[in-house]
Amino acid sequence: MTGGFLDAKGTRAHFNDPAGLTVDRAGSVVVVDCGNHTICTVSKAGAIVSMLAGNGEAGSADGQGVDATLKDPCDVVLASSSDLLVSNAHVIRVVTPGGVMRTLAGSGQADFVNGQGPAACFNQPAGLALDTHGSLLMADSGNHAIRRVTMAGTVSTVAGNGEPGFANG
């Protein structure tokens, strides 16, 4: 099987390296399609695949629907606001239910810096989860750390120091 890029019903749809997924408030499955640089939805009624954000071209532009671009998105989680939070090449993006995407935190450069919004840096953010306060927790895989991102875009380190290893602390 080879990957593809096709919005279609059921088994006629094509993905290219689907990675993370979540379920939105309407019960649709939201899929991060890493190889196609897109975020798609699969409805529970009829299994129609539709593009929520991205256009298949790698990039970092904020915008609406296909005007927004992503580069190798990795994971997605649903926030209490019904917005989607997406880990994407050295940044965390927010996608509204209407498909408007904006960058929440990260400069787009691989580094290990706590800070506010674009002053913060990540190195391949991956797995995402929400804590009990609604902040995003993520595995900053290239930095060997667990990081917290508030919905205001403030980034802090929860555990890890940027060096690989194994030590309790």
PAZAPA-4460 file (N, C-alpha, C; in steps of 0.05 Angstrom, whole numbers, plus 32768, in hexadecimal, padded with zeros to 4 digits):
% residues 169
    n_x    n_y    n_z   ca_x   ca_y   ca_z    c_x    c_y    c_z   seq   type   mol
   8011   7FE8   8000   8000   8000   8000   8012   8019   8000     1      M     A
   800A   802C   7FF1   8018   8046   7FF1   8005   805B   7FFB     2      T     A
   8011   8070   8007   8001   8086   8012   7FF6   8097   7FFB     3      G     A
   7FE2   80A7   8002   7FD6   80B8   7FEE   7FC9   80D0   7FFC     4      G     A
   7FBB   80DF   7FEC   7FAE   80F8   7FF5   7F93   80FA   7FE7     5      F     A
   7F7E   80F0   7FF4   7F64   80F0   7FE7   7F4E   80F1   7FFC     6      L     A
   7F3D   8106   7FFA   7F25   8108   800B   7F10   80F8   7FFD     7      D     A
   7F06   80E3   800A   7EF2   80D2   7FFE   7EE3   80C3   8014     8      A     A
   7ECF   80B4   800C   7EBF   80A5   801F   7ECC   808A   8025     9      K     A
   7ECE   8084   803F   7ED6   8069   8048   7EF1   8060   803E    10      G     A
   7EF2   8049   8032   7F0B   803D   802A   7F17   8049   8011    11      T     A
   7F08   805C   8004   7F13   8069   7FEC   7F26   8080   7FF5    12      R     A
   7F24   8089   800E   7F35   809F   8018   7F52   8095   801A    13      A     A
   7F65   80A8   8016   7F82   80A1   8017   7F8F   80B3   802C    14      H     A
   7FA0   80A6   803C   7FB1   80B4   8050   7FCE   80AE   8049    15      F     A
   7FE0   80BE   8055   7FFD   80B9   8052   800A   80BC   806D    16      N     A
   800D   80A7   807B   8019   80A7   8096   8008   80B4   80AB    17      D     A
   7FEF   80AB   80AE   7FDF   80B7   80C3   7FEC   80B2   80DE    18      P     A
   7FEC   80C6   80EF   7FFA   80C4   8109   7FE6   80C5   8120    19      A     A
   7FE2   80DC   812C   7FD0   80DE   8143   7FB3   80E2   813B    20      G     A
   7FA1   80DC   814E   7F85   80E0   8149   7F77   80E6   8163    21      L     A
   7F60   80F3   8161   7F4E   80F8   8177   7F32   80F8   816D    22      T     A
   7F1F   80FB   817F   7F03   80FD   8177   7EF8   8118   817F    23      V     A
   7EEB   8126   816C   7EE1   8141   8173   7EC5   813F   8180    24      D     A
   7EBA   8156   8188   7EA1   8156   8196   7E89   814B   8186    25      R     A
   7E8B   814B   816C   7E76   8141   815B   7E79   8122   8157    26      A     A
   7E8E   8117   8161   7E93   80FA   815E   7EA3   80F3   8145    27      G     A
   7EAC   8107   8136   7EBE   8101   811F   7EDA   80FC   8128    28      S     A
   7EE8   80EB   811A   7F04   80E5   8120   7F15   80F9   8111    29      V     A
   7F27   8106   8120   7F3A   8119   8115   7F54   810B   8112    30      V     A
   7F5F   810B   80FA   7F78   80FC   80F3   7F8E   8110   80EB    31      V     A
   7FA5   810D   80F7   7FBC   811C   80EF   7FCA   810B   80DA    32      V     A
   7FCA   8114   80C1   7FD6   8106   80AA   7FF2   8111   80A5    33      D     A
   8005   8105   80B3   8021   8110   80B3   802D   8112   8097    34      C     A
   802B   80FD   8087   8037   80FD   806D   802A   8111   8059    35      G     A
   8011   8117   805E   8003   812A   804C   8002   8146   8058    36      N     A
   800D   814A   8070   800E   8164   807D   7FF2   8170   8080    37      H     A
   7FDF   8160   8089   7FC3   8168   808B   7FB7   815E   80A5    38      T     A
   7FA0   816A   80AC   7F8E   8160   80C1   7F73   815B   80B4    39      I     A
   7F6A   8142   80B6   7F51   813A   80A9   7F3C   8132   80BE    40      C     A
   7F23   8132   80B7   7F0E   8127   80C8   7F00   8111   80B9    41      T     A
   7EF9   80FD   80C8   7EEA   80E6   80BE   7ED0   80E5   80CE    42      V     A
   7EB9   80EB   80C1   7EA0   80EC   80CF   7E97   80D1   80D6    43      S     A
   7E88   80CF   80EC   7E7D   80B5   80F4   7E66   80AD   80E2    44      K     A
   7E59   80C0   80D5   7E43   80BA   80C3   7E4D   80BA   80A7    45      A     A
   7E52   80A3   809C   7E5B   80A1   8080   7E78   80A0   807C    46      G     A
   7E88   80A4   8091   7EA5   80A3   808F   7EB1   80B4   8079    47      A     A
   7EA6   80CC   8075   7EB1   80DE   8062   7ECA   80EB   806D    48      I     A
   7EE0   80EB   805E   7EF8   80F8   8067   7EF8   8115   805B    49      V     A
   7EFE   8128   806C   7EFF   8144   8062   7F17   8152   806E    50      S     A
   7F22   8164   8060   7F3A   8173   8069   7F31   8189   807C    51      M     A
   7F3D   818A   8094   7F38   819F   80A7   7F4D   81B5   80A5    52      L     A
   7F66   81AD   80A2   7F7B   81C1   809F   7F92   81B4   8090    53      A     A
   7FA0   81C5   8080   7FB6   81BC   8070   7FAD   81B6   8054    54      G     A
   7FC1   81B6   8041   7FBB   81B1   8025   7FCD   819D   8018    55      N     A
   7FDC   818F   8028   7FEF   817B   801C   800B   8186   8018    56      G     A
   800F   81A0   801A   8029   81AC   8017   8035   81B1   8033    57      E     A
   804E   81AA   8037   805B   81AF   8050   8060   81CD   8054    58      A     A
   805A   81D7   806C   805E   81F3   8071   8057   81FA   808E    59      G     A
   8056   8214   8094   8051   821D   80AF   803E   8235   80AF    60      S     A
   802D   8238   809B   801C   8250   809A   8002   824C   80AA    61      A     A
   7FFC   825F   80BB   7FE2   8260   80C8   7FCD   8268   80B4    62      D     A
   7FB4   8260   80B9   7F9F   8268   80A6   7F86   8256   80A9    63      G     A
   7F75   8259   8096   7F5B   824A   8095   7F5D   8232   8082    64      Q     A
   7F56   821B   808C   7F54   8203   807B   7F6C   81FD   806B    65      G     A
   7F69   81FC   8050   7F7F   81F5   803E   7F93   820C   803B    66      V     A
   7F8D   8224   8045   7FA0   823A   8044   7FB5   8236   805A    67      D     A
   7FAF   8227   806E   7FC3   8221   8084   7FD4   8209   807A    68      A     A
   7FED   8209   8083   7FFF   81F3   807C   800C   81E8   8096    69      T     A
   8012   81CE   8095   801F   81C0   80AA   8037   81B2   809F    70      L     A
   8049   81AA   80B1   8060   819A   80A9   8063   8183   80BC    71      K     A
   805E   816B   80B2   8060   8153   80C2   8052   8153   80DD    72      D     A
   8038   815A   80DD   8029   8159   80F6   802A   813D   8102    73      P     A
   802B   813C   811D   8030   8122   812A   8019   8118   813B    74      C     A
   800C   812A   814A   7FF7   8122   815D   7FE3   8138   815F    75      D     A
   7FCB   8131   816A   7FB5   8144   816E   7FA6   813C   8187    76      V     A
   7F9C   8151   8195   7F8B   814D   81AC   7F76   8162   81AC    77      V     A
   7F5E   815B   81B7   7F47   816D   81B8   7F47   817C   81D2    78      L     A
   7F48   8197   81D1   7F47   81A8   81E9   7F2A   81AC   81F2    79      A     A
   7F26   81B4   820A   7F0B   81B8   8215   7EFC   81CE   8205    80      S     A
   7F0A   81E0   81F8   7EFE   81F5   81E7   7EF3   81EA   81CC    81      S     A
   7EF8   81D0   81C7   7EF2   81C3   81AD   7F07   81C9   8198    82      S     A
   7F1B   81D9   819F   7F32   81DD   818C   7F43   81C4   818D    83      D     A
   7F51   81BF   8177   7F64   81A9   8175   7F80   81B5   817A    84      L     A
   7F91   81A7   8189   7FAD   81AE   818D   7FBD   8199   817E    85      L     A
   7FD0   81A3   816D   7FDF   8192   815B   7FFD   8196   815F    86      V     A
   800C   8180   8162   8029   8181   8162   8032   8181   8145    87      S     A
   8043   8194   813E   804B   8198   8123   8068   81A3   8122    88      N     A
   8079   8198   8113   8095   81A0   8110   809E   81B8   8121    89      A     A
   80A5   81B3   8139   80B0   81C7   814C   809C   81DC   8155    90      H     A
   8082   81D9   8151   806E   81EB   815B   8055   81DC   8164    91      V     A
   8044   81EA   8174   802A   81DF   817B   8016   81F2   816E    92      I     A
   8003   81E6   815F   7FEF   81F5   8150   7FD4   81F1   815D    93      R     A
   7FC2   8204   8159   7FA6   8202   8162   7F95   8203   8148    94      V     A
   7F82   81F1   8147   7F6F   81F1   8130   7F53   81F3   813C    95      V     A
   7F44   8207   8134   7F29   820B   813E   7F16   81F7   812F    96      T     A
   7EFE   81F3   813A   7EEB   81E1   812D   7EE5   81EA   8110    97      P     A
   7EE8   8204   810A   7EE4   820E   80EF   7EFC   820C   80DD    98      G     A
   7F12   8200   80E7   7F29   81FC   80D6   7F3D   8213   80D5    99      G     A
   7F3B   8226   80E7   7F4F   823C   80E8   7F66   8232   80F9   100      V     A
   7F7E   8233   80EE   7F96   822A   80FC   7FA8   8241   8103   101      M     A
   7FB3   8240   811B   7FC6   8254   8124   7FDC   8247   8135   102      R     A
   7FF3   8253   8137   8008   8248   8147   8005   8251   8164   103      T     A
   8004   823F   8176   8002   8245   8193   801D   824A   81A0   104      L     A
   8030   8239   819A   804B   823C   81A6   8060   822F   8194   105      A     A
   8077   823A   8196   808E   822F   8187   8097   8242   8171   106      G     A
   80B1   8243   816D   80BD   8255   8159   80BE   8248   813D   107      S     A
   80BC   822D   813D   80C0   821F   8124   80DD   8215   8121   108      G     A
   80EE   821D   8133   810A   8214   8133   810E   81FF   8149   109      Q     A
   811E   81EA   8143   8123   81D5   8157   8136   81E0   816C   110      A     A
   812C   81E1   8185   813C   81EB   819B   812E   81E3   81B5   111      D     A
   8139   81EA   81CC   812D   81E3   81E6   812B   81FD   81F7   112      F     A
   8115   820C   81F3   8112   8226   8200   80F6   8228   820B   113      V     A
   80F3   822E   8225   80DA   8235   8231   80D4   8252   822A   114      N     A
   80BA   8259   8229   80B4   8275   8223   8097   8277   821B   115      G     A
   8090   828F   8210   8075   8295   8209   8072   8295   81EA   116      Q     A
   805F   8286   81E0   8058   8286   81C3   8070   8280   81B2   117      G     A
   8077   8292   819F   808D   828C   818C   80A9   828E   8199   118      P     A
   80AB   8297   81B2   80C5   8297   81C0   80CD   827B   81C9   119      A     A
   80BA   8269   81CB   80C0   824E   81D4   80C9   823D   81BC   120      A     A
   80D9   8228   81C2   80E3   8216   81AD   80DF   81F9   81B6   121      C     A
   80D9   81E8   81A3   80D6   81CC   81A6   80E8   81BE   8192   122      F     A
   80EB   81A3   8196   80F9   8193   8182   80E9   817A   817E   123      N     A
   80D9   817A   816A   80C7   8164   8162   80B3   815D   8178   124      Q     A
   80A0   816F   817E   808B   8168   8191   807A   8151   8187   125      P     A
   8074   813F   8199   8066   8127   8190   804C   8122   81A0   126      A     A
   804C   810E   81B1   8034   8106   81BF   8028   811D   81D0   127      G     A
   800D   8120   81CE   7FFF   8135   81DB   7FEA   812B   81EF   128      L     A
   7FE6   8139   8205   7FD1   8133   8218   7FCA   814D   8226   129      A     A
   7FB2   814E   8231   7FAA   8166   8241   7FAC   815F   825F   130      L     A
   7FB5   8172   826F   7FB5   816E   828C   7F9A   8176   8298   131      D     A
   7F97   8173   82B2   7F7E   8179   82BF   7F77   8197   82BE   132      T     A
   7F8A   81A8   82B8   7F85   81C5   82B6   7F80   81CE   829A   133      H     A
   7F80   81BC   8287   7F7C   81C3   826B   7F94   81CB   825B   134      G     A
   7FAC   81C9   8268   7FC5   81CF   825A   7FCD   81B6   824A   135      S     A
   7FDD   81BB   8236   7FE7   81A6   8225   8001   819B   8230   136      L     A
   8003   8181   8233   801C   8173   8239   8025   8166   8220   137      L     A
   803F   8167   821A   8049   815A   8202   8064   814F   8206   138      M     A
   8069   813A   81F6   8084   812E   81F6   8094   813E   81E1   139      A     A
   80A8   814C   81EB   80BA   815B   81D9   80D0   8148   81D2   140      D     A
   80CB   8136   81BF   80DC   811F   81BA   80F9   8125   81B4   141      S     A
   80FE   8139   81A4   811A   8140   819D   8129   814C   81B4   142      G     A
   811A   8156   81C8   8127   8163   81E0   8126   8150   81F8   143      N     A
   811B   8138   81F5   811B   8125   820B   810E   8131   8223   144      H     A
   80F7   813E   821F   80EA   814C   8235   80CB   814B   8232   145      A     A
   80BE   814F   8249   80A1   8153   8249   809C   8171   824E   146      I     A
   808C   817D   823D   8088   819A   823E   806A   81A0   8243   147      R     A
   8064   81B7   824F   8049   81C0   8253   8045   81DA   8243   148      R     A
   802E   81DB   8235   8026   81F3   8226   800B   81FC   8230   149      V     A
   8008   8214   823B   7FEE   821E   8243   7FDF   8227   822B   150      T     A
   7FC5   822B   822D   7FB5   8235   8217   7FBC   8252   8210   151      M     A
   7FCB   825F   8221   7FD5   827A   821A   7FF0   8279   820C   152      A     A
   7FFB   8260   8208   8014   825D   81FA   802D   825D   820A   153      G     A
   802B   825C   8225   8043   825C   8236   804D   823F   8238   154      T     A
   8067   823C   8232   8074   8222   8231   8087   821F   8249   155      V     A
   8085   8209   8257   8097   8202   826D   809F   81E5   826B   156      S     A
   80B5   81DD   8278   80BE   81C2   8279   80B4   81B4   8292   157      T     A
   80A8   819D   828F   809E   818D   82A5   80B3   817A   82AF   158      V     A
   80C0   816C   829C   80D5   8159   82A3   80E8   8156   828B   159      A     A
   8101   8150   8291   8116   814C   827D   8126   8166   827A   160      G     A
   813F   8162   8271   8151   8179   826F   815E   817C   8254   161      N     A
   8153   816E   8240   815D   8171   8225   8172   815C   821E   162      G     A
   817A   814C   8232   818F   8137   822D   8181   811C   822F   163      E     A
   8189   810A   821C   817E   80EF   821F   8189   80E1   8237   164      P     A
   817A   80CE   8242   8184   80BF   8259   816D   80B3   8268   165      G     A
   8174   80A8   827F   8160   809B   8290   8168   80A1   82AD   166      F     A
   8158   80B2   82BA   815D   80B8   82D6   8143   80C2   82E3   167      A     A
   813D   80B7   82FA   8126   80C2   8309   812F   80DC   8316   168      N     A
   811C   80EE   831A   8123   8107   8327   810B   8117   832F   169      G     A
***
